[in-house]
Amino acid sequence: MKPLYKIPLKLQKNRVYRPFIGGKLIEEWQEDENPTDSHYGERWISSLTKARATNTDEEEGLSKVISENRTLKAIIEESPARFLGKHYEKYGNNLGVLVKVLDSYSRLLIQVHPDKRLANKLFDSQFGKTEAWYILDTREVNGEKPYILFGFKKGITRESLEEAFYKQDIKAIEDMMHRFYVKSGDTFLIEGGMPHAIGSGCFLVEIQEPTDYTIRVEKMAPDGRKIDDFSCHQGLGFEKMFECFNYNGYTREFIENKWKIQPKVLLETMDSKVERLIGRDQTSLFEMQRVVVKSVLHWDKGDRFAVAIVLKGSGELACNDYTIPLTKADEVFIPYETEELKWVNYGNEELELIICFPPYN
């Protein structure tokens, strides 16, 4: 048997409790029986990050390798340089990135995440929580088209936000922000400090810095459930949490031009297509690609590790003489030392993947 750092590792499905309702589209995608919405509206992919909440167990958020029934975190810590390569020299055992699949029935709480500077100052963390979303699918919820809230309009101040927060005038806070209706294929970059909320009806892949620092301005969820103080301020206290917001106001046009990202085709042949959804043109913090394989793709992942999600289709990932079968909703961690990788499509349907990479060195 080859060492684990020489082969792709298939992972267990890793659902995480969140303070919103959703997940039905995740379960439909996974072809689960009786798909339903619940408080498990997120699935964390190849995660070494623990969920930061008051009601979770010690390992919630950590992914497990199917063949080992152990956490990916524990496995990587046994030989981190071989799993992570040069990345390990700068970031240690941390992947530097966290990938999620998310489905919202209820709107997520209006929130913000610290950028690197404030995460270091307020949480003593080398990572903030800049993130990006790729919309996979949508649904209408109670007649409402799928949408996101993104960025403050011009003229919003810390004082006006604090006043609305202490009054819990959520309608006023919603009105401070831009609303964008979304569709499958849309990609957005949400930098640390940018206020936002994923609205109802959004099924997406999220790539982000690997923290769970989420500042929330609502003390009551849209479904009527009370949000505890810690989940709002993450231990900072209500006064200090307002330091995390970017109060610059933007027009809708500016936001769409700067943070709604158009894909860049990297490779297109009769057999396959690779496009970069988010990457070095927008941020140094992570990269996300969409890969479509009609028959075979001999794949060079570069001098790095990768995380892959099978959106649809079936096939295999070959690594020298080792192969793992793949089907829709599978996920794979691909270590740094894996070589001669080949994606193979088995069926009549295209094999479609999202592949995520760590920060650029």
Residue frames relative to the residue before (quaternion, step in Angstrom):
aa qw qx qy qz dx dy dz
M 1.0000 0.0000 0.0000 0.0000 0.00 0.00 0.00
K 0.4371 -0.7018 0.4994 0.2590 3.55 -0.86 0.94
P 0.5864 -0.5484 0.4393 0.4030 3.61 -1.16 0.47
L 0.6095 -0.5966 0.3817 0.3563 3.57 -1.09 0.72
Y 0.6575 0.5155 -0.3270 0.4417 3.62 1.07 -0.57
K 0.6415 0.5142 -0.3231 0.4687 3.60 1.31 -0.01
I 0.7511 0.3494 -0.1846 0.5289 3.60 1.26 -0.19
P 0.5461 -0.5756 0.4770 0.3780 3.61 -1.19 0.43
L 0.2342 -0.7826 0.5684 0.0979 3.55 -1.07 0.82
K 0.2598 -0.7595 0.5783 0.1455 3.56 -0.68 1.12
L 0.2279 -0.8173 0.5234 0.0783 3.57 -0.93 0.95
Q 0.5650 -0.5856 0.4684 0.3441 3.51 -1.29 0.49
K 0.5484 -0.5791 0.4821 0.3626 3.55 -1.23 0.48
N 0.1485 -0.8363 0.5269 -0.0291 3.54 -0.68 1.21
R 0.0280 -0.8239 0.5654 -0.0285 3.58 0.12 1.29
V 0.1618 -0.8033 0.5725 0.0271 3.55 -1.03 0.91
Y 0.4863 -0.6631 0.4969 0.2774 3.56 -1.00 0.92
R 0.0099 0.7901 -0.6106 0.0528 3.57 -0.96 0.97
P 0.5115 -0.6718 0.4392 0.3067 3.62 -1.10 0.53
F 0.6281 0.4374 -0.4018 0.5027 3.58 0.80 1.07
I 0.4616 -0.6647 0.5118 0.2883 3.57 -1.28 0.23
G 0.3682 0.7106 -0.5451 0.2498 3.57 -0.96 0.89
G 0.4712 0.7212 -0.4560 0.2234 3.53 -1.26 -0.44
K 0.4897 0.6776 -0.4440 0.3223 3.60 1.17 -0.26
L 0.6791 0.4780 -0.3041 0.4667 3.60 0.92 -0.82
I 0.5679 0.5517 -0.3865 0.4731 3.60 1.16 -0.46
E 0.7016 0.4698 -0.2722 0.4615 3.57 0.86 -0.95
E 0.6066 0.5201 -0.3551 0.4852 3.60 1.10 -0.57
W 0.6415 0.5224 -0.3046 0.4720 3.59 1.00 -0.88
Q 0.6979 0.4481 -0.2562 0.4965 3.59 1.03 -0.80
E 0.3461 -0.7581 0.4661 0.2972 3.58 1.38 -0.20
D 0.2109 0.7703 -0.5549 0.2329 3.55 0.97 0.99
E 0.5196 -0.5994 0.4971 0.3516 3.55 -1.25 0.40
N 0.8643 0.0637 -0.0618 0.4951 3.58 -1.11 0.76
P 0.0025 -0.8309 0.5562 -0.0187 3.63 0.61 1.06
T 0.0126 0.8043 -0.5906 0.0641 3.56 -0.91 0.96
D 0.4688 -0.6211 0.5402 0.3205 3.54 -1.33 0.26
S 0.0722 0.7793 -0.6162 0.0881 3.56 -1.09 0.75
H 0.6576 -0.4718 0.3749 0.4521 3.58 -1.23 -0.38
Y 0.6009 0.5207 -0.3749 0.4767 3.60 1.25 0.27
G 0.1417 0.8488 -0.4872 0.1487 3.53 0.75 1.15
E 0.7057 0.3824 -0.2717 0.5309 3.60 1.27 0.14
R 0.1280 -0.7233 0.6704 0.1046 3.51 -1.30 0.56
W 0.2294 -0.7840 0.5649 0.1166 3.58 -0.67 1.11
I 0.2839 -0.8047 0.5157 0.0774 3.53 -0.80 1.17
S 0.8408 -0.0763 0.0276 0.5352 3.60 -0.81 1.05
S 0.2641 0.8320 -0.4476 0.1940 3.54 1.06 0.83
L 0.1440 -0.7432 0.6486 0.0791 3.51 -1.13 0.88
T 0.5712 0.6056 -0.3463 0.4324 3.57 1.35 0.15
K 0.3374 -0.7260 0.5627 0.2060 3.56 -0.88 0.94
A 0.5027 -0.6256 0.4993 0.3266 3.56 -1.10 0.70
R 0.2764 -0.7663 0.5637 0.1364 3.56 -0.94 0.97
A 0.3862 0.6851 -0.5227 0.3291 3.56 -0.13 1.32
T 0.5561 -0.6393 0.4272 0.3154 3.56 -1.26 0.31
N 0.7485 0.4034 -0.2097 0.4828 3.61 1.19 -0.29
T 0.5616 0.6104 -0.3884 0.4015 3.61 1.14 0.47
D 0.5076 -0.6262 0.4848 0.3393 3.55 -1.22 0.44
E 0.7359 -0.4719 0.2704 0.4033 3.56 -1.29 0.31
E 0.7684 0.3566 -0.1955 0.4941 3.61 1.04 -0.67
E 0.4030 0.7153 -0.5003 0.2750 3.63 1.17 0.09
G 0.7259 0.3613 -0.3168 0.4920 3.51 -0.86 1.08
L 0.6584 0.5139 -0.3094 0.4547 3.61 1.13 -0.55
S 0.3647 -0.7406 0.5256 0.2056 3.59 -0.82 1.01
K 0.2343 -0.7608 0.5891 0.1387 3.55 -1.23 0.60
V 0.4245 -0.6767 0.5463 0.2519 3.56 -1.13 0.79
I 0.5065 -0.6938 0.4190 0.2942 3.59 -0.69 1.10
S 0.7152 0.4801 -0.2773 0.4256 3.60 0.73 -1.03
E 0.7464 0.3964 -0.2036 0.4944 3.59 1.15 -0.59
N 0.1977 -0.7903 0.5330 0.2284 3.58 1.21 -0.62
R 0.5438 0.5369 -0.4289 0.4818 3.54 0.99 0.98
T 0.5978 -0.5646 0.4089 0.3957 3.55 -1.19 0.38
L 0.5651 -0.5797 0.4715 0.3498 3.53 -1.18 0.66
K 0.5948 0.5842 -0.3501 0.4269 3.57 1.07 -0.73
A 0.6843 0.4809 -0.2866 0.4672 3.59 0.85 -0.97
I 0.6517 0.5197 -0.3151 0.4538 3.58 1.00 -0.81
I 0.6677 0.4954 -0.3060 0.4638 3.59 0.89 -0.92
E 0.6481 0.5476 -0.3239 0.4187 3.59 0.98 -0.80
E 0.5799 0.5848 -0.3769 0.4238 3.60 1.22 -0.30
S 0.7966 0.0024 0.0158 0.6043 3.62 1.09 -0.67
P 0.0374 -0.8772 0.4754 0.0554 3.62 0.77 0.96
A 0.6477 0.5222 -0.3445 0.4348 3.63 0.92 -0.74
R 0.6785 0.4864 -0.2974 0.4633 3.59 1.04 -0.68
F 0.6618 0.4767 -0.3033 0.4927 3.58 1.11 -0.60
L 0.8150 0.3176 -0.1127 0.4713 3.58 0.91 -0.95
G 0.3552 -0.7684 0.4747 0.2409 3.60 1.20 -0.31
K 0.8370 -0.1654 0.1315 0.5047 3.57 -1.12 -0.72
H 0.5080 0.6501 -0.4057 0.3933 3.57 1.21 -0.50
Y 0.6257 0.5730 -0.3328 0.4115 3.59 1.02 -0.84
E 0.6111 0.5738 -0.3550 0.4139 3.60 1.04 -0.73
K 0.7459 0.3918 -0.2114 0.4954 3.60 1.04 -0.73
Y 0.8210 0.2761 -0.0979 0.4901 3.57 0.90 -0.94
G 0.4323 -0.6903 0.4773 0.3298 3.61 1.21 -0.10
N 0.8150 -0.2562 0.1922 0.4829 3.57 -1.10 -0.75
N 0.5515 0.6407 -0.3859 0.3694 3.60 1.24 -0.25
L 0.4699 -0.6874 0.4749 0.2849 3.61 -0.86 0.91
G 0.3849 -0.7343 0.4807 0.2858 3.58 1.14 -0.51
V 0.7674 0.2171 -0.1154 0.5922 3.56 1.31 -0.01
L 0.0920 -0.7562 0.6443 0.0674 3.57 -1.23 0.57
V 0.1625 -0.7828 0.5983 0.0529 3.56 -0.92 1.01
K 0.0411 -0.7950 0.6051 -0.0067 3.57 -1.03 0.86
V 0.1977 -0.6792 0.6752 0.2090 3.50 -1.39 0.29
L 0.0550 -0.8294 0.5528 -0.0590 3.57 -0.72 1.11
D 0.0193 -0.7781 0.6278 0.0057 3.55 -1.07 0.81
S 0.1507 -0.8204 0.5501 0.0408 3.57 -0.67 1.12
Y 0.1909 -0.7167 0.6607 0.1153 3.53 -0.97 0.99
S 0.7425 0.2379 -0.1554 0.6066 3.57 0.91 -0.94
R 0.5874 -0.5410 0.4522 0.3973 3.56 -1.22 0.42
L 0.4497 -0.6430 0.5389 0.3064 3.56 -1.08 0.69
L 0.6174 -0.5477 0.4078 0.3905 3.55 -1.20 0.47
I 0.5231 -0.6046 0.4923 0.3442 3.57 -1.11 0.69
Q 0.0561 0.8404 -0.5177 0.1503 3.54 -0.62 1.15
V 0.1175 -0.7409 0.6500 0.1214 3.48 -1.44 0.01
H 0.2209 -0.7488 0.6080 0.1442 3.56 -1.27 0.49
P 0.5115 -0.6477 0.4543 0.3355 3.61 -1.02 0.63
D 0.4239 -0.6374 0.5624 0.3126 3.55 -1.21 0.48
K 0.7557 -0.3995 0.2470 0.4565 3.59 -1.26 0.10
R 0.6567 0.5296 -0.3251 0.4273 3.58 0.89 -0.92
L 0.7255 0.4243 -0.2521 0.4796 3.57 0.81 -0.96
A 0.5928 0.5507 -0.3739 0.4533 3.61 1.09 -0.59
N 0.6496 0.5018 -0.3149 0.4765 3.57 1.03 -0.76
K 0.6877 0.4913 -0.2766 0.4574 3.57 0.94 -0.92
L 0.7965 0.3608 -0.1610 0.4576 3.58 0.78 -1.05
F 0.8043 0.2441 -0.1096 0.5305 3.58 1.07 -0.71
D 0.3784 -0.7342 0.4753 0.3032 3.60 1.30 0.02
S 0.4498 0.6805 -0.4343 0.3820 3.57 1.02 0.90
Q 0.4192 -0.6956 0.5172 0.2701 3.59 -1.04 0.74
F 0.7228 0.3789 -0.2261 0.5319 3.60 1.29 -0.25
G 0.2812 -0.6939 0.6311 0.2027 3.52 -1.19 0.69
K 0.4470 -0.6687 0.4880 0.3390 3.57 -0.97 -0.84
T 0.0840 0.7383 -0.6488 0.1639 3.51 0.46 1.26
E 0.0204 -0.8155 0.5774 -0.0350 3.59 -0.98 0.81
A 0.1702 -0.7532 0.6210 0.1347 3.55 -1.35 0.17
W 0.2232 -0.7756 0.5820 0.0996 3.56 -1.15 0.75
Y 0.0889 -0.7434 0.6599 0.0636 3.53 -1.11 0.81
I 0.3123 -0.7825 0.5126 0.1658 3.59 -0.47 1.23
L 0.2562 -0.7849 0.5520 0.1168 3.57 -0.68 1.17
D 0.7783 -0.1254 0.1555 0.5953 3.55 0.90 -0.99
T 0.2063 -0.7717 0.5894 0.1206 3.57 -1.28 0.25
R 0.0690 -0.7560 0.6450 0.0877 3.54 -1.39 0.17
E 0.4310 -0.6486 0.5491 0.3034 3.54 -1.20 0.48
V 0.1407 -0.7761 0.6119 0.0584 3.56 -0.99 0.90
N 0.8355 -0.0947 0.0104 0.5412 3.55 -0.61 1.18
G 0.7309 -0.4585 0.2234 0.4535 3.54 0.98 0.94
E 0.5824 0.5793 -0.3731 0.4313 3.61 1.29 0.01
K 0.4261 -0.6892 0.5242 0.2621 3.57 -0.89 0.93
P 0.5711 -0.6067 0.4197 0.3600 3.62 -1.06 0.66
Y 0.0412 0.8151 -0.5685 0.1034 3.56 -0.91 0.96
I 0.2013 -0.7138 0.6423 0.1934 3.51 -1.43 0.06
L 0.2912 -0.6779 0.6332 0.2339 3.55 -1.36 0.35
F 0.0470 0.8263 -0.5470 0.1257 3.58 -0.72 1.07
G 0.8811 0.0474 -0.0530 0.4676 3.56 -0.71 1.14
F 0.4762 -0.6612 0.5053 0.2842 3.53 -1.20 0.63
K 0.4628 -0.6173 0.5570 0.3074 3.50 -1.26 0.55
K 0.6555 -0.5046 0.3731 0.4201 3.57 -1.24 0.24
G 0.7719 0.3792 -0.2753 0.4297 3.56 -1.15 0.73
I 0.5304 0.6175 -0.4212 0.4000 3.61 1.25 -0.03
T 0.1125 -0.7982 0.5908 0.0356 3.57 -0.95 0.91
R 0.6578 -0.4736 0.3915 0.4357 3.54 -1.29 0.22
E 0.6437 0.5399 -0.3250 0.4341 3.57 0.96 -0.85
S 0.6826 0.4745 -0.3038 0.4654 3.61 0.89 -0.84
L 0.6319 0.5144 -0.3361 0.4723 3.60 1.08 -0.67
E 0.6580 0.5051 -0.3175 0.4595 3.59 0.90 -0.89
E 0.6378 0.5316 -0.3376 0.4435 3.59 0.93 -0.84
A 0.6782 0.4777 -0.2897 0.4773 3.58 0.92 -0.92
F 0.6292 0.5417 -0.3356 0.4451 3.59 1.04 -0.75
Y 0.7141 0.4536 -0.2786 0.4546 3.59 0.74 -0.99
K 0.6530 0.4575 -0.3069 0.5196 3.58 1.21 -0.43
Q 0.2647 -0.7694 0.5074 0.2838 3.57 1.32 -0.46
D 0.2756 0.7343 -0.5485 0.2898 3.52 0.93 1.07
I 0.1347 -0.8496 0.5071 0.0546 3.56 0.35 1.29
K 0.5890 0.5592 -0.3745 0.4475 3.59 1.07 -0.64
A 0.6426 0.5146 -0.3274 0.4637 3.60 0.98 -0.79
I 0.6594 0.4959 -0.3174 0.4674 3.61 0.97 -0.80
E 0.6149 0.5321 -0.3443 0.4692 3.60 0.99 -0.78
D 0.6886 0.4933 -0.2815 0.4508 3.58 0.95 -0.91
M 0.5739 0.5755 -0.3772 0.4441 3.60 1.24 -0.27
M 0.7364 0.4317 -0.1963 0.4825 3.57 1.23 -0.55
H 0.5046 -0.6255 0.5023 0.3191 3.54 -1.30 0.40
R 0.2286 -0.7495 0.6076 0.1302 3.55 -1.12 0.78
F 0.0571 -0.7881 0.6129 -0.0016 3.55 -0.84 1.06
Y 0.3011 -0.7182 0.5948 0.1992 3.58 -0.90 0.93
V 0.1998 -0.8232 0.5295 0.0454 3.57 -0.88 0.99
K 0.1366 -0.7680 0.6211 0.0764 3.52 -1.34 0.41
S 0.7032 -0.4479 0.3444 0.4317 3.54 -1.31 0.28
G 0.7679 0.3401 -0.2689 0.4715 3.58 -0.91 0.96
D 0.5352 0.6128 -0.4170 0.4050 3.60 1.21 -0.24
T 0.0861 -0.7787 0.6207 0.0324 3.57 -1.12 0.78
F 0.0441 -0.7957 0.6039 -0.0162 3.56 -0.91 1.00
L 0.2409 -0.7205 0.6311 0.1567 3.56 -1.20 0.71
I 0.0913 -0.7930 0.6021 0.0168 3.58 -0.77 1.08
E 0.2174 -0.8139 0.5285 0.1044 3.56 -0.18 1.27
G 0.6374 -0.5154 0.4051 0.4050 3.56 -1.20 0.53
G 0.7462 0.3586 -0.2870 0.4818 3.58 -0.92 0.94
M 0.6306 0.5486 -0.3371 0.4332 3.59 1.20 -0.43
P 0.3595 -0.7295 0.5312 0.2376 3.65 -0.60 1.03
H 0.1146 0.8044 -0.5688 0.1275 3.56 -0.98 0.83
A 0.0121 0.7581 -0.6490 -0.0626 3.53 -1.38 0.07
I 0.3631 -0.6755 0.5944 0.2419 3.54 -1.06 0.79
G 0.3298 -0.7694 0.5177 0.1770 3.54 -0.67 1.10
S 0.7068 -0.4291 0.3301 0.4553 3.55 -1.30 -0.08
G 0.8151 0.3493 -0.2246 0.4039 3.53 -1.28 0.53
C 0.5683 0.6013 -0.3805 0.4132 3.61 1.20 0.39
F 0.0739 -0.7559 0.6505 0.0076 3.57 -0.86 1.09
L 0.1464 0.8341 -0.4980 0.1868 3.56 -0.34 1.24
V 0.3634 -0.6345 0.6198 0.2850 3.49 -1.46 0.16
E 0.1180 -0.7796 0.6136 0.0426 3.55 -0.95 0.96
I 0.0713 -0.7467 0.6592 0.0532 3.53 -1.06 0.84
Q 0.0571 0.8228 -0.5539 0.1135 3.57 -0.85 0.97
E 0.6011 -0.4668 0.4700 0.4471 3.50 -1.36 0.02
P 0.5217 -0.7222 0.3759 0.2547 3.59 -0.98 0.87
T 0.4729 0.6148 -0.5086 0.3738 3.57 0.50 1.20
D 0.3059 -0.7306 0.5742 0.2074 3.56 -1.31 0.15
Y 0.3070 0.7532 -0.5193 0.2623 3.59 1.08 0.77
T 0.1188 0.8062 -0.5595 0.1514 3.56 -0.22 1.31
I 0.1807 -0.7762 0.6004 0.0663 3.55 -0.59 1.22
R 0.0873 -0.8206 0.5648 0.0003 3.58 -0.62 1.16
V 0.2926 -0.7903 0.5177 0.1474 3.58 -0.96 0.84
E 0.6409 0.4991 -0.3324 0.4793 3.57 1.24 0.17
K 0.2734 -0.7682 0.5617 0.1401 3.56 -0.92 0.95
M 0.7298 0.2578 -0.1947 0.6025 3.55 1.35 0.02
A 0.3956 -0.7234 0.5144 0.2360 3.59 -0.74 1.04
P 0.6521 -0.5217 0.3653 0.4113 3.61 -1.17 0.42
D 0.6812 0.4687 -0.3002 0.4757 3.61 1.15 -0.49
G 0.6338 -0.5860 0.3104 0.3983 3.60 1.29 0.23
R 0.5402 0.6292 -0.4035 0.3866 3.59 1.25 0.00
K 0.4765 -0.6821 0.4798 0.2784 3.57 -0.99 0.87
I 0.2608 -0.7433 0.5993 0.1428 3.57 -1.05 0.87
D 0.3964 -0.7352 0.4958 0.2378 3.58 -0.70 1.05
D 0.6796 -0.5282 0.3303 0.3874 3.56 -1.22 0.55
F 0.6352 0.5408 -0.3414 0.4331 3.60 0.93 -0.85
S 0.6585 0.5110 -0.3150 0.4539 3.60 0.95 -0.83
C 0.6225 0.5092 -0.3423 0.4858 3.60 1.22 -0.36
H 0.8534 0.2060 -0.0762 0.4728 3.58 0.54 -1.15
Q 0.3703 -0.7764 0.4532 0.2340 3.62 1.29 0.02
G 0.7273 -0.4369 0.2294 0.4771 3.56 1.12 0.69
L 0.5413 0.6417 -0.3942 0.3739 3.59 1.26 -0.13
G 0.4292 -0.6329 0.5087 0.3954 3.56 1.06 -0.77
F 0.6244 -0.5968 0.3585 0.3542 3.56 -1.11 0.68
E 0.6396 0.5360 -0.3464 0.4285 3.62 0.99 -0.68
K 0.7352 0.4532 -0.2460 0.4400 3.57 0.77 -1.05
M 0.5891 0.6166 -0.3867 0.3509 3.59 1.04 -0.63
F 0.6211 0.5689 -0.3494 0.4106 3.59 1.13 -0.53
E 0.4966 0.6377 -0.4317 0.4004 3.60 1.27 -0.06
C 0.6372 0.5940 -0.3194 0.3730 3.59 1.15 -0.61
F 0.6346 0.5745 -0.3283 0.3994 3.62 1.19 -0.42
N 0.3312 -0.6711 0.6265 0.2177 3.51 -1.24 0.67
Y 0.1899 -0.8306 0.5189 0.0693 3.57 -0.39 1.26
N 0.3888 0.6928 -0.5094 0.3306 3.59 1.21 0.25
G 0.2859 -0.7594 0.5607 0.1647 3.56 -0.93 0.87
Y 0.1124 -0.8018 0.5862 0.0299 3.57 -1.03 0.79
T 0.4685 -0.6226 0.5362 0.3246 3.54 -1.25 0.43
R 0.6435 -0.4999 0.3988 0.4207 3.59 -1.25 0.33
E 0.6563 0.5349 -0.3133 0.4301 3.55 0.93 -0.92
F 0.6424 0.5220 -0.3252 0.4574 3.58 0.98 -0.84
I 0.6565 0.5090 -0.3132 0.4603 3.59 0.90 -0.91
E 0.6737 0.4960 -0.3078 0.4531 3.59 0.85 -0.91
N 0.6876 0.4873 -0.2894 0.4538 3.59 0.95 -0.84
K 0.7491 0.4131 -0.2202 0.4687 3.59 0.99 -0.80
W 0.8410 0.2444 -0.0766 0.4766 3.60 0.80 -0.97
K 0.5930 0.4504 -0.4047 0.5307 3.61 1.24 0.15
I 0.1930 -0.8581 0.4743 0.0384 3.52 -0.23 1.38
Q 0.3025 -0.7393 0.5775 0.1685 3.55 -1.02 0.90
P 0.5029 -0.6718 0.4410 0.3183 3.64 -0.89 0.83
K 0.2435 -0.7467 0.6037 0.1365 3.53 -1.25 0.60
V 0.3484 -0.7512 0.5237 0.2003 3.59 -0.62 1.13
L 0.1964 -0.7948 0.5692 0.0758 3.58 -0.78 1.12
L 0.7896 -0.0166 0.0551 0.6110 3.58 1.14 -0.70
E 0.1113 0.7794 -0.6132 0.0647 3.56 -1.00 0.82
T 0.0763 0.7823 -0.6084 0.1099 3.54 -0.68 1.20
M 0.7072 -0.4035 0.3355 0.4738 3.56 -1.28 -0.16
D 0.7507 0.4355 -0.2029 0.4535 3.58 1.09 -0.76
S 0.8354 0.0412 0.0393 0.5467 3.59 1.05 -0.59
K 0.1384 -0.7544 0.6339 0.0999 3.50 -1.40 0.28
V 0.0630 -0.7699 0.6348 0.0180 3.55 -1.03 0.89
E 0.0577 0.7907 -0.6080 0.0424 3.57 -0.82 0.97
R 0.3862 -0.7007 0.5557 0.2260 3.53 -1.12 0.79
L 0.2657 -0.7807 0.5504 0.1302 3.56 -0.68 1.12
I 0.7741 -0.0436 0.0578 0.6289 3.55 1.08 -0.78
G 0.2551 0.7922 -0.5219 0.1868 3.59 -0.89 0.80
R 0.8707 -0.1957 0.0923 0.4417 3.48 -1.31 -0.48
D 0.5919 0.5603 -0.3817 0.4359 3.63 1.14 -0.36
Q 0.7510 0.3608 -0.1933 0.5182 3.59 1.22 -0.51
T 0.8064 -0.0706 0.1043 0.5778 3.59 0.95 -0.86
S 0.4062 -0.6899 0.5430 0.2534 3.56 -1.24 0.51
L 0.5517 0.6947 -0.3473 0.3039 3.58 1.29 -0.24
F 0.7918 -0.0933 0.0808 0.5981 3.61 1.17 -0.50
E 0.1935 -0.7488 0.6148 0.1544 3.54 -1.37 0.12
M 0.0627 -0.7782 0.6238 0.0378 3.57 -1.11 0.74
Q 0.0894 -0.7936 0.6017 0.0120 3.54 -0.88 1.04
R 0.2458 -0.7025 0.6409 0.1882 3.51 -1.34 0.45
V 0.0859 -0.8041 0.5881 -0.0111 3.56 -0.78 1.11
V 0.0702 -0.7760 0.6266 0.0161 3.57 -0.91 0.99
V 0.0835 -0.8058 0.5862 -0.0033 3.57 -0.73 1.14
K 0.2268 -0.7813 0.5692 0.1194 3.58 -0.69 1.10
S 0.7956 0.0567 -0.0396 0.6019 3.59 1.08 -0.67
V 0.7824 -0.2039 0.1930 0.5559 3.61 0.28 -1.26
L 0.0354 -0.7692 0.6374 0.0281 3.55 -1.13 0.76
H 0.2241 -0.7260 0.6373 0.1288 3.55 -0.69 1.15
W 0.1293 -0.8715 0.4712 -0.0421 3.49 -0.33 1.37
D 0.1637 -0.7606 0.6245 0.0687 3.53 -0.90 1.04
K 0.2255 -0.8076 0.5333 0.1122 3.58 -0.39 1.20
G 0.4939 -0.6469 0.4377 0.3820 3.57 1.26 -0.20
D 0.6872 -0.4918 0.3622 0.3933 3.54 -1.36 -0.08
R 0.5811 0.5592 -0.3442 0.4807 3.57 0.77 1.09
F 0.4653 -0.6093 0.5387 0.3493 3.56 -1.32 0.05
A 0.1728 -0.7929 0.5782 0.0848 3.58 -1.27 0.22
V 0.2512 -0.7180 0.6311 0.1521 3.52 -1.39 0.39
A 0.0708 -0.8248 0.5610 -0.0026 3.59 -0.73 1.06
I 0.1219 -0.7584 0.6380 0.0537 3.54 -1.17 0.78
V 0.3105 -0.7369 0.5696 0.1902 3.57 -0.91 0.92
L 0.2616 -0.7875 0.5403 0.1394 3.57 -0.46 1.19
K 0.7814 -0.1588 0.1215 0.5912 3.56 0.96 -0.85
G 0.6813 0.4771 -0.3681 0.4156 3.53 -1.31 0.34
S 0.2635 -0.7371 0.5937 0.1866 3.54 -1.35 -0.16
G 0.2043 0.7759 -0.5744 0.1621 3.54 -1.19 0.54
E 0.4095 -0.6799 0.5205 0.3149 3.53 -1.02 -0.80
L 0.2729 -0.6872 0.6373 0.2173 3.50 -1.39 0.26
A 0.1443 -0.7980 0.5837 0.0414 3.56 -0.60 1.21
C 0.0478 -0.7712 0.6346 -0.0131 3.53 -1.08 0.88
N 0.7560 -0.1699 0.0373 0.6311 3.56 0.02 1.35
D 0.7875 -0.2760 0.2011 0.5130 3.63 -0.64 -1.03
Y 0.5688 0.5624 -0.3844 0.4609 3.59 1.28 0.31
T 0.0136 -0.8051 0.5930 -0.0059 3.59 -0.93 0.88
I 0.1175 -0.7486 0.6416 0.1190 3.53 -1.26 0.47
P 0.4165 -0.6983 0.5191 0.2635 3.60 -0.93 0.89
L 0.1438 -0.7947 0.5879 0.0464 3.54 -1.12 0.72
T 0.0280 0.7636 -0.6451 -0.0025 3.51 -1.20 0.65
K 0.7584 -0.3963 0.2616 0.4465 3.55 -1.30 0.24
A 0.8312 0.1984 -0.2106 0.4747 3.55 -1.04 1.00
D 0.4538 0.6430 -0.4825 0.3845 3.62 1.21 0.27
E 0.1289 -0.7668 0.6207 0.1010 3.55 -1.28 0.44
V 0.1246 -0.7992 0.5880 0.0072 3.54 -1.11 0.81
F 0.2162 -0.7116 0.6494 0.1586 3.54 -1.14 0.78
I 0.1596 -0.8040 0.5716 0.0365 3.57 -0.75 1.13
P 0.3062 -0.8025 0.4797 0.1791 3.63 -0.15 1.25
Y 0.6953 -0.4826 0.3656 0.3875 3.51 -1.34 0.45
E 0.7569 0.4280 -0.2258 0.4392 3.63 0.84 -0.95
T 0.4474 0.6549 -0.4911 0.3604 3.63 1.16 0.18
E 0.0918 -0.8089 0.5807 -0.0006 3.56 -1.01 0.88
E 0.8344 0.2113 -0.1634 0.4822 3.54 -1.39 0.37
L 0.1606 0.8241 -0.5159 0.1703 3.52 0.77 1.12
K 0.0077 -0.7978 0.6014 -0.0426 3.54 -1.01 0.85
W 0.2234 -0.7447 0.6167 0.1236 3.58 -0.87 1.04
V 0.0691 -0.8010 0.5947 -0.0027 3.58 -0.86 1.01
N 0.2738 -0.7538 0.5793 0.1459 3.56 -0.90 1.01
Y 0.2996 -0.7814 0.5284 0.1428 3.57 -0.83 1.04
G 0.8129 0.3783 -0.1355 0.4215 3.53 0.86 -1.00
N 0.6937 -0.4445 0.3646 0.4339 3.53 -1.34 -0.27
E 0.6568 0.4858 -0.2934 0.4965 3.58 1.22 -0.57
E 0.5708 -0.5814 0.4516 0.3636 3.57 -1.14 0.62
L 0.3545 -0.6701 0.6043 0.2451 3.56 -1.19 0.65
E 0.0313 -0.8204 0.5697 -0.0385 3.57 -0.46 1.23
L 0.0604 -0.8186 0.5696 -0.0427 3.56 -0.83 1.09
I 0.2015 -0.6777 0.6774 0.2034 3.48 -1.38 0.37
I 0.0593 -0.7972 0.6008 0.0014 3.58 -0.82 1.02
C 0.1346 -0.8158 0.5623 0.0086 3.53 -0.75 1.15
F 0.1762 -0.7944 0.5800 0.0381 3.53 -1.08 0.88
P 0.5660 -0.6216 0.4327 0.3256 3.58 -1.22 0.54
P 0.7384 -0.3727 0.2880 0.4826 3.61 -1.25 -0.07
Y 0.5140 -0.6073 0.5035 0.3368 3.55 -1.20 0.57
N 0.3992 -0.7202 0.5146 0.2390 3.59 -0.92 0.89
